[in-house]
Amino acid sequence: MKKKINRYLLFTVSMTLVATLLMAVSIFHHMYREQIVGDMKTYSYILKSAISSGEDLKGKFTDAEEDMRITVIGQDGTVIYDNEAGEMKLGNHASRPEIQSAEESGEGYAIRHSDTMGSDMYYYAVRLDNGQILRISKEESSIWHVFTNTMLGIAGVAVLMFLLCMVFSRYITESIVHPIEHLAEDMEHIDEIDAYEELKPFISTIQKQHQDILKSAKMRQEFTANVSHELKTPLTSISGYAELIETGIAGEKEVRRFAREIHRNSDRLLSLINDIIRLSQLDSDMGDEVNYSAVDLYDIATSCVEMLQINAENHDVTIQSHGHKCMVQADKGMMEELVYNLCDNAIRYNNKGGRVDVTVSTRGGRVFLSVKDTGIGIQEKDQERIFERFYRVDKSRSKLTGGTGLGLAIVKHIVAHHHAELELKSEVGKGTEITVLFE
């Protein structure tokens, strides 16, 4: 990034210097040419005023400037005098544009190539009182000689400015990039860093992502610790019972009881492992695996209630479904899992003789699923955390009934995948109602 900014700055400076140099050349050349023409005009009128008809022209021009060519042309166009032609015979000048202009208006000006001098020349001509034409010319190379000497100085200044700009460019680049580098070095105090106004949305996003990463890392750490603990408990029980059976310490009655405990803990382990695998699947990007289609949520709820009737009877709980046919765009398997986990949770945390009501209907044009129980309820301080992994309101009851502590966490993920909303109403000793609102 530094190199890129530095290159852009130097490129901009270079283009600016080149453009400035070209403009200076153009302006200087124009001004200098006007000055030369003006000087030639002044000099020609001075010579004109010094000439009187019939005087010796050669004597008048002996003190002329060395870089000036002075020519006198007769009325018929023949060259009467030229201070640089010597004995060379010059052609008729009547057709020269500056001569024609001088004959018509009294003065004329032209720039063209001279075959006699072999170079480009500036010409200025004035008509004398006797009708002859006095012409002064100056070689362009002499102008460019002065101009080149001047431009060498300008070019030197330009090079010096470019070198200075290289130093300033490096300094400016460092000052531009420094806040960004500082951001990368101190993510913990990113909000205290004095950054550019344009970077603040970017910083906020990075800060949020950083916090999310830290939160996710902490959650993974807690999840790993919880999984280890949850797996260790039934495995310890299974190992202990199996050891007692293996050593022959347990009698026939104890062997049957130990086998029953081994079976119960094995079932709990399998449930826990299945829930962990399912939760990991839901945690991953499942966009390609979710098969959305029109499903009847009431039909799914009714089937789930029928499937859980025996489980409810074992817990001395009555479970019933209510409502009517309601279609939603959802993954059917996930909906069955959602309803099952909510109902199973309501049965586990219910009181003997309690009930669970599963309702599917519409509210405000939106389909909703409600699972309401008459169980132990949830304290207000725990209500925000019940959808966390392994969080249990009553740990002893959960372990006694075989719960894994992951059911509501799975529910939360399924709801998020379907862009639905969760509502929780609960009162200790009176029961809990969990509602899922679909789009």
C-alpha positions as CSV (number, residue, x, y, z in Angstrom):
1,M,0.0,0.0,0.0
2,K,2.8,2.4,0.9
3,K,4.5,1.7,-2.5
4,K,1.3,2.2,-4.3
5,I,0.5,5.6,-2.6
6,N,4.1,6.7,-3.1
7,R,4.0,5.8,-6.8
8,Y,0.8,7.7,-7.3
9,L,2.1,10.8,-5.5
10,L,5.4,10.8,-7.5
11,F,3.5,10.2,-10.7
12,T,1.2,13.2,-9.9
13,V,4.2,15.3,-9.0
14,S,6.0,14.3,-12.2
15,M,3.0,15.1,-14.4
16,T,2.5,18.4,-12.6
17,L,6.2,19.4,-13.1
18,V,6.1,18.3,-16.8
19,A,2.9,20.3,-17.4
20,T,4.3,23.3,-15.5
21,L,7.6,23.1,-17.5
22,L,5.7,22.9,-20.8
23,M,3.5,25.8,-19.9
24,A,6.5,27.8,-18.8
25,V,8.3,27.0,-22.1
26,S,5.2,28.1,-24.1
27,I,4.6,31.3,-22.1
28,F,8.3,32.2,-22.1
29,H,8.7,31.6,-25.8
30,H,5.6,33.7,-26.6
31,M,6.8,36.5,-24.4
32,Y,10.3,36.4,-25.6
33,R,9.2,36.4,-29.2
34,E,7.0,39.4,-28.6
35,Q,9.9,41.1,-26.9
36,I,12.2,40.4,-29.9
37,V,9.7,41.6,-32.4
38,G,9.2,44.8,-30.3
39,D,12.9,45.4,-30.1
40,M,13.3,44.9,-33.8
41,K,10.4,47.4,-34.4
42,T,12.0,50.0,-32.1
43,Y,15.4,49.5,-33.7
44,S,14.0,49.7,-37.2
45,Y,12.3,53.1,-36.5
46,I,15.5,54.4,-34.9
47,L,17.4,53.5,-38.1
48,K,14.7,55.0,-40.2
49,S,14.9,58.3,-38.4
50,A,18.7,58.3,-38.9
51,I,18.5,57.7,-42.6
52,S,18.1,60.7,-45.0
53,S,17.6,60.3,-48.7
54,G,20.8,60.1,-50.8
55,E,23.2,59.5,-47.8
56,D,25.8,56.7,-47.8
57,L,23.9,53.7,-46.4
58,K,27.0,51.6,-45.6
59,G,28.3,54.3,-43.3
60,K,25.0,54.4,-41.4
61,F,25.0,50.6,-40.6
62,T,28.6,50.0,-39.7
63,D,27.7,50.2,-36.0
64,A,24.7,47.9,-36.2
65,E,24.3,45.0,-33.8
66,E,26.3,42.0,-34.8
67,D,23.3,39.6,-34.6
68,M,21.1,41.8,-36.6
69,R,20.9,41.5,-40.4
70,I,20.0,44.9,-42.1
71,T,18.7,45.0,-45.6
72,V,17.5,47.9,-47.7
73,I,15.2,47.1,-50.7
74,G,14.4,49.4,-53.5
75,Q,11.0,50.2,-54.8
76,D,11.4,47.6,-57.6
77,G,12.3,44.9,-55.1
78,T,16.1,44.8,-55.7
79,V,18.4,44.6,-52.8
80,I,20.3,47.9,-52.4
81,Y,22.2,47.0,-49.3
82,D,22.7,43.9,-47.0
83,N,25.2,43.9,-44.2
84,E,25.7,40.1,-44.2
85,A,25.4,39.2,-47.9
86,G,28.8,40.7,-48.9
87,E,29.3,40.4,-52.6
88,M,26.6,37.8,-52.9
89,K,24.0,38.8,-55.4
90,L,20.6,38.6,-53.8
91,G,17.3,38.0,-55.7
92,N,14.4,40.3,-56.0
93,H,12.5,40.7,-52.6
94,A,9.3,42.3,-54.0
95,S,7.4,39.1,-53.3
96,R,8.4,38.8,-49.6
97,P,5.4,39.1,-47.3
98,E,7.0,41.5,-44.9
99,I,8.0,43.7,-47.9
100,Q,4.6,43.7,-49.4
101,S,3.0,44.5,-46.0
102,A,5.5,47.4,-45.5
103,E,4.7,48.8,-49.0
104,E,1.0,48.7,-48.2
105,S,0.8,49.7,-44.6
106,G,4.2,51.2,-43.8
107,E,5.4,48.2,-41.8
108,G,5.4,44.4,-41.9
109,Y,6.4,41.3,-39.9
110,A,7.1,37.7,-40.8
111,I,8.9,34.5,-39.6
112,R,10.2,32.1,-42.2
113,H,13.2,30.1,-43.3
114,S,15.9,32.0,-45.1
115,D,17.7,30.3,-48.0
116,T,20.5,32.9,-47.8
117,M,21.2,32.4,-44.1
118,G,20.2,28.8,-44.0
119,S,18.1,29.1,-40.9
120,D,14.7,30.4,-39.6
121,M,14.6,34.2,-39.3
122,Y,12.4,36.9,-37.7
123,Y,11.8,39.8,-40.2
124,Y,10.6,43.3,-39.6
125,A,10.3,45.9,-42.4
126,V,9.4,49.6,-42.5
127,R,8.9,51.9,-45.5
128,L,11.4,54.8,-45.7
129,D,10.4,58.3,-46.7
130,N,12.0,57.8,-50.1
131,G,9.8,54.7,-50.8
132,Q,12.6,52.2,-50.1
133,I,12.1,49.4,-47.6
134,L,14.3,49.0,-44.5
135,R,14.2,45.4,-43.2
136,I,15.8,44.1,-40.0
137,S,16.1,40.4,-39.4
138,K,17.3,38.2,-36.5
139,E,18.2,34.6,-36.6
140,E,15.9,32.4,-34.5
141,S,18.9,30.3,-33.3
142,S,20.1,33.2,-31.3
143,I,16.8,33.5,-29.6
144,W,16.8,29.8,-28.8
145,H,20.3,30.1,-27.5
146,V,19.1,32.5,-24.8
147,F,16.0,30.5,-24.3
148,T,17.9,27.2,-23.9
149,N,20.2,28.8,-21.3
150,T,17.2,30.0,-19.3
151,M,15.4,26.6,-19.6
152,L,18.4,24.8,-18.3
153,G,18.0,26.7,-15.1
154,I,14.3,26.0,-15.0
155,A,15.0,22.3,-15.6
156,G,17.5,22.3,-12.8
157,V,14.9,23.8,-10.5
158,A,12.4,21.2,-11.6
159,V,14.8,18.3,-10.8
160,L,15.4,19.8,-7.4
161,M,11.7,20.1,-6.8
162,F,11.2,16.5,-7.8
163,L,13.9,15.3,-5.4
164,L,12.3,17.3,-2.6
165,C,8.9,15.9,-3.5
166,M,10.3,12.4,-3.3
167,V,11.2,13.1,0.3
168,F,7.9,14.7,1.1
169,S,6.0,11.9,-0.7
170,R,7.6,9.3,1.6
171,Y,6.8,11.4,4.6
172,I,3.1,11.9,3.5
173,T,2.8,8.2,2.7
174,E,4.0,7.3,6.2
175,S,1.6,9.7,7.8
176,I,-1.3,8.4,5.7
177,V,-0.6,4.7,6.4
178,H,0.5,5.1,10.1
179,P,-3.1,5.2,11.5
180,I,-4.0,2.0,9.5
181,E,-0.9,0.2,10.7
182,H,-1.7,1.3,14.3
183,L,-5.1,-0.3,13.9
184,A,-3.6,-3.6,13.0
185,E,-1.2,-3.5,16.0
186,D,-3.7,-2.7,18.7
187,M,-7.1,-4.3,18.0
188,E,-8.0,-4.3,21.7
189,H,-8.1,-0.5,21.8
190,I,-9.2,0.2,18.3
191,D,-11.9,2.6,19.3
192,E,-9.4,4.8,21.1
193,I,-7.2,5.3,18.0
194,D,-7.4,8.6,16.2
195,A,-8.2,7.5,12.7
196,Y,-9.7,9.1,9.5
197,E,-13.4,9.9,9.4
198,E,-13.7,7.7,6.3
199,L,-12.3,4.7,8.1
200,K,-14.7,4.8,11.0
201,P,-17.3,2.5,9.4
202,F,-14.5,0.2,8.4
203,I,-13.1,0.3,11.9
204,S,-16.5,-0.4,13.5
205,T,-16.9,-3.4,11.2
206,I,-13.5,-4.7,12.1
207,Q,-14.1,-4.1,15.8
208,K,-17.4,-6.0,15.7
209,Q,-15.8,-8.8,13.8
210,H,-12.9,-8.9,16.3
211,Q,-15.4,-9.0,19.2
212,D,-17.3,-11.8,17.4
213,I,-14.2,-13.8,16.9
214,L,-13.2,-13.4,20.6
215,K,-16.8,-14.3,21.6
216,S,-16.8,-17.3,19.3
217,A,-13.4,-18.5,20.6
218,K,-14.7,-18.2,24.2
219,M,-17.9,-20.1,23.2
220,R,-15.8,-22.8,21.6
221,Q,-13.7,-23.0,24.7
222,E,-16.7,-23.3,27.0
223,F,-18.4,-25.7,24.6
224,T,-15.3,-28.0,24.6
225,A,-15.2,-27.9,28.4
226,N,-18.9,-28.6,28.7
227,V,-18.7,-31.5,26.2
228,S,-15.8,-33.0,28.1
229,H,-17.7,-32.7,31.3
230,E,-21.0,-34.1,29.9
231,L,-19.2,-37.0,28.2
232,K,-17.1,-37.8,31.3
233,T,-20.1,-38.2,33.7
234,P,-21.9,-41.1,31.9
235,L,-18.6,-42.7,30.8
236,T,-17.5,-42.7,34.4
237,S,-20.7,-44.4,35.5
238,I,-20.5,-47.0,32.7
239,S,-16.9,-47.7,33.5
240,G,-17.6,-48.1,37.2
241,Y,-20.6,-50.4,36.8
242,A,-18.7,-52.5,34.2
243,E,-15.8,-52.8,36.5
244,L,-18.0,-54.0,39.4
245,I,-19.6,-56.6,37.1
246,E,-16.1,-57.7,35.8
247,T,-14.6,-58.3,39.2
248,G,-17.6,-60.4,40.3
249,I,-18.3,-58.2,43.3
250,A,-21.9,-57.5,42.2
251,G,-24.5,-60.2,42.8
252,E,-27.2,-61.3,40.4
253,K,-29.6,-58.5,41.4
254,E,-26.9,-55.9,41.3
255,V,-25.7,-57.1,37.9
256,R,-29.2,-56.4,36.4
257,R,-29.4,-53.0,38.0
258,F,-25.9,-52.1,36.9
259,A,-26.7,-53.3,33.4
260,R,-29.8,-51.0,33.4
261,E,-27.7,-48.1,34.5
262,I,-25.1,-48.9,31.8
263,H,-27.9,-48.9,29.2
264,R,-29.4,-45.7,30.5
265,N,-26.0,-43.9,30.5
266,S,-25.2,-45.3,27.0
267,D,-28.5,-43.9,25.7
268,R,-27.6,-40.6,27.2
269,L,-24.2,-40.7,25.6
270,L,-25.7,-41.4,22.2
271,S,-28.2,-38.6,22.6
272,L,-25.5,-36.2,23.6
273,I,-23.2,-37.2,20.7
274,N,-26.1,-36.9,18.2
275,D,-27.0,-33.4,19.5
276,I,-23.4,-32.3,19.3
277,I,-23.1,-33.5,15.7
278,R,-26.4,-31.9,14.8
279,L,-25.4,-28.6,16.4
280,S,-22.1,-28.6,14.6
281,Q,-23.9,-29.1,11.3
282,L,-26.2,-26.2,12.1
283,D,-23.2,-24.0,13.1
284,S,-21.6,-24.6,9.7
285,D,-22.8,-22.9,6.5
286,M,-25.8,-24.9,5.5
287,G,-27.2,-22.7,2.8
288,D,-26.8,-25.4,0.2
289,E,-28.2,-28.2,2.4
290,V,-31.5,-26.5,3.5
291,N,-34.3,-27.7,1.2
292,Y,-37.0,-25.0,1.4
293,S,-40.5,-26.0,0.3
294,A,-44.1,-25.4,1.3
295,V,-44.8,-27.5,4.4
296,D,-47.9,-27.7,6.7
297,L,-46.7,-26.7,10.1
298,Y,-49.9,-27.9,11.8
299,D,-49.5,-31.4,10.3
300,I,-45.9,-31.6,11.6
301,A,-47.0,-30.4,15.1
302,T,-49.8,-33.0,15.2
303,S,-47.5,-35.8,14.2
304,C,-45.0,-34.8,16.8
305,V,-47.6,-34.6,19.5
306,E,-48.8,-38.1,18.6
307,M,-45.2,-39.4,18.7
308,L,-44.5,-37.9,22.1
309,Q,-47.7,-39.2,23.8
310,I,-46.0,-42.2,25.4
311,N,-43.1,-40.0,26.6
312,A,-45.6,-37.5,28.1
313,E,-47.6,-40.3,29.8
314,N,-44.4,-41.6,31.4
315,H,-43.9,-38.1,32.9
316,D,-47.6,-37.9,33.9
317,V,-48.1,-35.0,31.4
318,T,-50.9,-34.3,29.0
319,I,-49.9,-33.0,25.5
320,Q,-52.4,-31.7,22.9
321,S,-52.2,-29.9,19.6
322,H,-54.4,-27.0,18.5
323,G,-54.9,-24.8,15.5
324,H,-55.4,-25.2,11.8
325,K,-53.5,-25.8,8.5
326,C,-50.7,-23.3,8.0
327,M,-48.2,-23.4,5.2
328,V,-44.6,-22.0,5.6
329,Q,-41.6,-22.1,3.4
330,A,-39.2,-24.2,5.4
331,D,-37.1,-27.4,5.5
332,K,-39.5,-30.1,6.6
333,G,-36.8,-32.1,8.5
334,M,-35.7,-29.0,10.5
335,M,-39.3,-28.2,11.3
336,E,-39.9,-31.7,12.7
337,E,-36.7,-31.3,14.8
338,L,-37.8,-27.8,16.0
339,V,-41.2,-29.0,17.2
340,Y,-39.8,-32.1,18.7
341,N,-37.2,-30.3,20.8
342,L,-39.7,-27.7,22.0
343,C,-42.2,-30.3,23.0
344,D,-39.7,-32.7,24.6
345,N,-38.3,-29.8,26.6
346,A,-41.8,-28.8,27.8
347,I,-42.4,-32.4,28.9
348,R,-39.1,-32.8,30.7
349,Y,-39.5,-29.6,32.7
350,N,-43.2,-30.0,33.6
351,N,-44.8,-31.0,36.8
352,K,-46.7,-34.2,37.4
353,G,-50.2,-33.8,36.2
354,G,-49.2,-30.9,34.0
355,R,-50.0,-30.2,30.4
356,V,-48.4,-29.1,27.2
357,D,-50.4,-27.2,24.5
358,V,-48.9,-27.0,21.0
359,T,-50.6,-24.4,18.8
360,V,-50.2,-23.5,15.1
361,S,-52.1,-20.5,13.8
362,T,-51.7,-17.0,12.4
363,R,-51.1,-13.6,14.0
364,G,-50.9,-10.3,12.1
365,G,-50.6,-12.2,8.9
366,R,-47.7,-14.3,10.1
367,V,-47.7,-18.0,10.9
368,F,-46.7,-18.9,14.4
369,L,-45.9,-22.1,16.5
370,S,-46.5,-21.9,20.2
371,V,-45.5,-24.6,22.8
372,K,-46.9,-23.8,26.2
373,D,-46.4,-25.8,29.4
374,T,-47.5,-25.7,33.0
375,G,-44.0,-26.6,34.3
376,I,-41.5,-25.1,36.7
377,G,-41.0,-21.9,34.8
378,I,-37.8,-19.9,34.3
379,Q,-36.5,-17.1,36.4
380,E,-36.1,-13.8,34.7
381,K,-32.3,-13.8,35.1
382,D,-32.1,-17.1,33.3
383,Q,-34.4,-16.3,30.4
384,E,-31.8,-14.8,28.2
385,R,-29.5,-17.8,28.6
386,I,-31.7,-20.8,28.1
387,F,-30.9,-21.0,24.4
388,E,-27.1,-21.3,25.2
389,R,-25.5,-24.7,24.8
390,F,-25.5,-26.9,28.0
391,Y,-27.3,-24.2,30.0
392,R,-29.9,-25.8,32.2
393,V,-32.3,-24.1,34.6
394,D,-32.6,-27.2,36.7
395,K,-29.5,-29.4,36.2
396,S,-30.6,-32.2,38.5
397,R,-33.9,-32.5,36.6
398,S,-32.2,-32.5,33.2
399,K,-29.8,-35.3,34.1
400,L,-32.6,-37.2,35.8
401,T,-34.8,-37.1,32.6
402,G,-31.8,-37.6,30.2
403,G,-31.6,-34.2,28.7
404,T,-28.5,-33.1,27.0
405,G,-28.8,-29.3,27.4
406,L,-28.5,-28.8,23.7
407,G,-32.2,-29.0,22.6
408,L,-33.0,-25.3,22.8
409,A,-29.6,-24.4,21.3
410,I,-30.6,-26.5,18.2
411,V,-34.0,-24.7,18.2
412,K,-32.3,-21.3,18.1
413,H,-30.1,-22.3,15.1
414,I,-33.0,-23.7,13.2
415,V,-35.0,-20.5,13.8
416,A,-32.0,-18.4,12.6
417,H,-31.7,-20.5,9.4
418,H,-35.4,-19.8,8.6
419,H,-35.1,-16.0,9.5
420,A,-37.9,-16.5,12.0
421,E,-38.3,-14.9,15.5
422,L,-38.3,-16.4,19.0
423,E,-40.5,-15.2,21.8
424,L,-40.3,-16.4,25.4
425,K,-42.8,-15.8,28.2
426,S,-42.2,-17.6,31.5
427,E,-43.2,-17.3,35.2
428,V,-41.7,-19.4,37.9
429,G,-44.1,-22.0,39.2
430,K,-46.7,-21.3,36.5
431,G,-45.0,-22.4,33.2
432,T,-43.3,-21.3,30.0
433,E,-44.5,-20.4,26.5
434,I,-42.1,-20.4,23.6
435,T,-43.4,-18.9,20.3
436,V,-41.7,-19.1,16.9
437,L,-42.9,-16.4,14.4
438,F,-42.3,-17.1,10.7
439,E,-42.0,-14.5,7.9
